[in-house]
Each structure stands twice: as C-alpha cells, then as structure tokens.
Amino acid sequence: MDSSSGSEINLTDLSQNDKRELQQFVTNEAQKAKIQSTVHYLTDMCWKRCITSKISSGQMDSYERPCMENCVDRYIDSQMAVLKHLEQLRGSI
C-alpha cells in the first residue's frame, strides 16, 4: 500500500492509551471469531450426526430435535470438563 494514500497508520504514532484500545479491540475480535468458529463446528458436527430427514416441512422430526439438544449439551459438558481439568493443572503448578 502506498503511504501517500493517507490510509496507512503508523502504530508508533499512537498514544499508549490508543495502543491499549487497539489491542483490546483486536483481542475482542479474536474472541468473537473463536466463538463463531466453535458455533459453526458444533452446528456442523451435530447436524451431520442428528439430521437424517430433508426437513422439507421446516421442522425437525421427533428424533432429530432431542438428538441436536443432546449433542450440544454433551459438547458443552466435554468442553467444561476439559477447562476444569486445565484449571486444576494450572493451580497445581
């Protein structure tokens, strides 16, 4: 990019407060991206496991809805168990 275009920002010219705000913004956006990625993965995984009909009626059948709910619940439970274990490991160091 041509620096004469005026759209390039020199980070060394930012104040400490602006640098902190920029870092916080980048951190927040990374967290949002991680959440979106996890939701996409979870949706894809549970969809492949549970949805067997064509959903032409706009509704899941009687098996699919509880399967999806259970799939999501078990995924969240497993993630929480991993996080709890990692916290315990971190606390024992």
N, C-alpha and C positions, 0 to 999 in steps of 0.2 A: 504494500500500500504506500502511496506517495505521501510523505509527511507534510507536503504543502497543501494537501486537501483539507486540512483542518479537522478531520475526523479521527486522527490518531492521538491517543492520550499518552503522555509521558508520565509513568507512575511515580517517578522521582519528584515530580512537581506537586503531588498530592500531600495534603497535611496528614499528620498522624491519625487524626480523627477520621478523615476521609478514607485512609487506608484500612482502618478498623471496620468502617461501614462497608467498604468494598469486600473485605474478607468475610464479614458476616453475611453479606448478600450471596457471595459465592458458596459459602457453607450451606445456607438455606436452600439455594437452588440445587445443590448436590443432594441434599436430603430429600427434596421433592422428587428428584429424578430417581433416587433409590426406592422411594415408596411407590412411584408409578411403575417401576420395573418389577417390584415384588408383586404388586396387584396384577400386572399383566401375566407374570409367570404363574401365579396362583389361579387366575381365571383360566388360563390355557390348560394347566395341569388338571384341574378339577373338571373342566369341560370335556376333555378327552376321556377322562375316567367315567364320568357320570351321564353325559348326554348321549343317548342312543337313538332318540327319535329325531325327526326332521323339524320339530317344533313348528309345524305349519299352522297350528291353531294359535300360536302366540303364547302358549302355556307349556310348562314342563309337565311331563307325566308324573304319576304318583310315586314312582321310584326316583326320578331324577332330582326333584326338589330336596328330599331328605339326604340323598347322596351328596349333592352340592354342599348343603349345610354341614354335613358331617366331614366332608373333605376339607372345607375351610377351617372348621373347628380343630381338626386333627393337625392341620398345618400350623395353625397358631399355637396350639399346645406344644408341638415339637419345637417350634422356634423359641417359645418361652422356656422350655426345659434346657435348651442349648444356652440361652442367655443366662439362666440361673446358674448353670454349671460353670460358665466362663466367669461369672461374678465370684463364685466360690473359689475358683482357681486364682483369680486376681487377688482376692482377700487373703489367701494363704501364702502369698509371696512376701 
